[in-house]
């Protein structure tokens, strides 16, 4: 009897091992990395962000991030899913500030309709509003800030308008994490090669409202560097891993 139990246990372990070796049919490719938050003038590190991108068989992408900024005392956990063309599908966010939970929000897009449900320390907040075909979420992890360039017309070139739904960065207002819709100007400056501690990347250099320089790379728009000159801030990719080309 004891021998039968041992044989059965080994058979079960072998089954689990074989399952681990099977390809995951839900994942086409993946990448992950770490971004350091720095003071541009001194290089002082004041925060960081860990992110993971999963690309699915239908071309959609899921971004999972955890970011913190020490000087402001905040941490965010965000899961952001977009369609193959990077149009937003949904965001789930959990915000903590200075040791206090500030809110948990779900933002879901269905065609031209946005539904938001946010749980806060003071109760529930709901929002329904129309959104345009071309827009992006800004839930504030820096990797998510690389995705609003998805509908920039490279053939047309020059300054163009992009529309964003920008969520309250600190969830501090009465409306908590709810966002505001507004337009920004974005322009493709050019393509170049950029080296960071994470490696050397071919990047597209965009400029937003003449105050932000955005450097993104590859089919999943990985953020390599983000420079916010008026705030003396830069955000640099320092670690990077991927499943393949």
C-alpha positions as CSV (number, residue, x, y, z in Angstrom):
1,X,0.0,0.0,0.0
2,X,2.8,2.4,1.0
3,X,4.6,1.6,-2.3
4,X,1.5,2.4,-4.3
5,X,1.2,5.8,-2.6
6,X,4.8,6.6,-3.4
7,X,4.4,5.6,-7.0
8,X,1.2,7.7,-7.3
9,X,3.0,10.7,-5.8
10,X,5.9,10.4,-8.3
11,X,3.4,10.1,-11.1
12,X,1.6,13.3,-10.0
13,X,4.9,15.2,-9.7
14,X,5.8,14.1,-13.2
15,X,2.5,15.3,-14.5
16,X,3.1,18.8,-12.9
17,X,6.6,18.9,-14.4
18,X,5.3,18.0,-17.8
19,X,2.6,20.7,-17.5
20,X,5.3,23.3,-16.7
21,X,7.2,22.4,-19.8
22,X,4.2,22.9,-22.1
23,X,4.0,26.2,-24.0
24,X,1.6,28.8,-22.6
25,X,-1.1,29.2,-25.3
26,X,-2.1,32.5,-23.8
27,X,1.2,34.2,-24.3
28,X,2.9,35.1,-27.6
29,X,5.8,36.9,-26.1
30,X,6.7,38.8,-22.9
31,X,9.1,41.4,-21.6
32,X,9.9,42.9,-18.3
33,X,12.2,45.5,-16.8
34,X,12.9,48.1,-14.2
35,X,12.9,51.9,-14.5
36,X,14.8,54.2,-12.1
37,X,13.3,57.6,-11.2
38,X,16.1,60.1,-11.0
39,X,16.8,63.8,-10.4
40,X,18.2,64.8,-13.8
41,X,20.7,67.4,-12.5
42,X,22.3,65.1,-9.9
43,X,21.4,61.5,-10.9
44,X,20.0,60.9,-7.5
45,X,17.5,58.0,-7.5
46,X,14.2,58.8,-5.8
47,X,12.0,55.9,-6.9
48,X,11.6,53.0,-9.2
49,X,9.2,50.9,-11.2
50,X,9.0,47.2,-12.0
51,X,6.9,46.3,-15.1
52,X,5.9,43.2,-17.1
53,X,4.3,43.2,-20.5
54,X,2.5,40.1,-21.8
55,X,1.4,39.9,-25.5
56,X,-1.6,37.6,-26.2
57,X,-2.5,35.6,-29.3
58,X,-5.1,38.2,-30.4
59,X,-2.3,40.9,-30.3
60,X,-3.6,42.6,-27.1
61,X,-1.2,43.5,-24.3
62,X,-1.3,43.4,-20.6
63,X,1.0,45.6,-18.6
64,X,1.5,44.9,-14.9
65,X,3.4,47.5,-12.9
66,X,4.4,48.5,-9.4
67,X,5.9,51.9,-8.9
68,X,6.9,54.1,-6.0
69,X,8.2,57.6,-5.6
70,X,10.0,58.1,-2.3
71,X,9.8,61.9,-2.0
72,X,6.0,61.8,-2.4
73,X,5.6,58.6,-0.4
74,X,3.4,56.8,-2.9
75,X,3.1,53.4,-4.4
76,X,0.8,52.2,-7.2
77,X,-0.1,48.7,-8.4
78,X,-1.5,48.9,-11.9
79,X,-2.7,46.4,-14.5
80,X,-3.4,48.0,-17.9
81,X,-4.8,46.1,-20.9
82,X,-4.8,47.5,-24.4
83,X,-6.0,46.2,-27.8
84,X,-3.5,45.1,-30.5
85,X,-3.4,48.8,-31.7
86,X,-2.8,50.0,-28.1
87,X,-6.3,51.4,-27.7
88,X,-7.3,51.1,-24.0
89,X,-9.5,48.2,-22.9
90,X,-9.3,48.5,-19.1
91,X,-7.2,49.6,-16.1
92,X,-7.2,48.3,-12.5
93,X,-5.3,50.5,-10.1
94,X,-4.5,50.4,-6.4
95,X,-3.0,53.6,-4.9
96,X,-1.2,54.0,-1.5
97,X,0.2,57.3,-0.3
98,X,2.3,57.8,2.9
99,X,1.2,54.5,4.3
100,X,-2.5,55.0,3.7
101,X,-4.6,53.2,1.1
102,X,-6.2,55.9,-1.2
103,X,-8.3,53.9,-3.5
104,X,-8.9,51.0,-5.9
105,X,-10.3,51.7,-9.3
106,X,-11.5,49.9,-12.4
107,X,-11.8,51.8,-15.6
108,X,-13.3,49.8,-18.5
109,X,-13.8,50.9,-22.1
110,X,-16.6,49.5,-24.3
111,X,-16.4,51.1,-27.8
112,X,-16.9,54.8,-27.2
113,X,-18.1,54.4,-23.5
114,X,-15.9,54.6,-20.4
115,X,-17.2,53.2,-17.1
116,X,-15.2,53.8,-13.9
117,X,-15.9,52.4,-10.5
118,X,-13.6,53.5,-7.6
119,X,-13.6,52.3,-4.0
120,X,-12.2,54.9,-1.6
121,X,-11.9,55.3,2.1
122,X,-14.9,57.6,1.9
123,X,-17.1,55.3,-0.2
124,X,-17.8,54.5,-3.8
125,X,-17.4,56.8,-6.9
126,X,-18.8,56.0,-10.3
127,X,-18.4,57.7,-13.6
128,X,-19.8,57.2,-17.1
129,X,-18.6,59.2,-20.0
130,X,-18.0,59.1,-23.7
131,X,-14.4,58.7,-25.1
132,X,-13.1,59.3,-28.6
133,X,-11.7,56.6,-30.8
134,X,-8.2,57.9,-30.5
135,X,-7.2,58.3,-26.8
136,X,-5.1,56.7,-24.1
137,X,-5.1,56.3,-20.3
138,X,-2.5,57.7,-18.1
139,X,-2.6,55.7,-14.8
140,X,0.9,57.0,-14.1
141,X,3.4,54.2,-14.1
142,X,6.0,55.5,-16.5
143,X,5.8,52.5,-18.8
144,X,2.1,53.3,-19.4
145,X,3.2,56.8,-20.5
146,X,4.9,55.3,-23.5
147,X,1.6,54.0,-25.0
148,X,-0.3,57.3,-25.9
149,X,1.8,57.6,-29.1
150,X,0.0,54.7,-30.6
151,X,-2.0,56.7,-33.2
152,X,0.7,59.2,-34.2
153,X,0.7,59.4,-38.0
154,X,4.3,59.0,-39.0
155,X,3.6,59.7,-42.7
156,X,2.1,63.0,-41.9
157,X,4.7,63.9,-39.3
158,X,5.0,67.2,-37.5
159,X,3.1,68.2,-34.3
160,X,-0.1,66.3,-33.8
161,X,-2.8,66.2,-31.1
162,X,-3.2,63.3,-28.8
163,X,-6.0,62.9,-26.3
164,X,-5.5,61.4,-22.8
165,X,-7.6,60.4,-19.8
166,X,-5.2,61.5,-17.0
167,X,-6.0,59.9,-13.6
168,X,-5.3,61.8,-10.4
169,X,-1.7,61.0,-9.7
170,X,-2.0,61.0,-5.9
171,X,-5.8,60.1,-5.5
172,X,-5.9,63.1,-3.2
173,X,-9.0,65.1,-4.4
174,X,-12.6,64.5,-3.6
175,X,-13.0,62.7,-6.9
176,X,-10.1,60.4,-5.8
177,X,-8.6,58.5,-8.8
178,X,-11.0,59.8,-11.5
179,X,-9.3,61.3,-14.6
180,X,-9.6,64.4,-16.7
181,X,-9.7,64.2,-20.5
182,X,-7.5,66.7,-22.3
183,X,-5.4,67.1,-25.4
184,X,-1.6,67.3,-25.7
185,X,0.7,68.0,-28.6
186,X,3.1,65.2,-29.6
187,X,5.8,65.2,-32.3
188,X,8.2,62.5,-33.6
189,X,11.6,64.1,-33.4
190,X,13.4,61.2,-35.0
191,X,14.9,57.7,-34.6
192,X,18.2,57.1,-32.9
193,X,20.2,54.6,-30.9
194,X,20.2,54.9,-27.1
195,X,22.3,53.1,-24.5
196,X,21.2,52.7,-20.8
197,X,22.2,50.3,-18.1
198,X,19.6,47.9,-19.6
199,X,21.4,47.8,-22.9
200,X,21.4,49.5,-26.3
201,X,18.1,50.1,-28.1
202,X,16.8,51.6,-31.3
203,X,14.3,54.2,-30.2
204,X,11.7,56.6,-31.5
205,X,12.1,60.0,-29.9
206,X,8.9,61.9,-29.3
207,X,8.4,65.3,-27.7
208,X,5.2,66.2,-25.8
209,X,4.0,69.8,-25.2
210,X,7.7,70.9,-25.6
211,X,8.3,69.8,-22.0
212,X,8.7,66.0,-22.1
213,X,11.1,63.9,-24.3
214,X,9.9,60.3,-24.7
215,X,12.1,57.5,-26.0
216,X,10.3,54.2,-26.8
217,X,11.5,51.0,-28.5
218,X,10.1,47.9,-30.3
219,X,6.6,46.6,-31.2
220,X,5.5,46.8,-27.6
221,X,6.6,50.5,-27.1
222,X,9.0,49.8,-24.2
223,X,9.9,53.0,-22.4
224,X,13.7,53.4,-22.6
225,X,13.9,56.9,-21.2
226,X,11.5,59.7,-20.2
227,X,12.9,63.3,-19.6
228,X,10.7,65.9,-17.9
229,X,12.9,69.0,-18.0
230,X,10.8,71.5,-16.0
231,X,10.7,69.0,-13.1
232,X,14.4,68.2,-13.3
233,X,13.3,64.5,-13.7
234,X,14.4,61.6,-15.8
235,X,13.2,58.0,-15.8
236,X,15.7,55.4,-17.2
237,X,15.3,51.8,-18.1
238,X,18.0,50.0,-16.0
239,X,17.0,46.4,-16.4
240,X,15.4,44.5,-19.3
241,X,14.5,40.9,-20.2
242,X,12.4,39.5,-22.9
243,X,11.2,36.1,-24.3
244,X,12.8,36.8,-27.7
245,X,12.8,39.1,-30.7
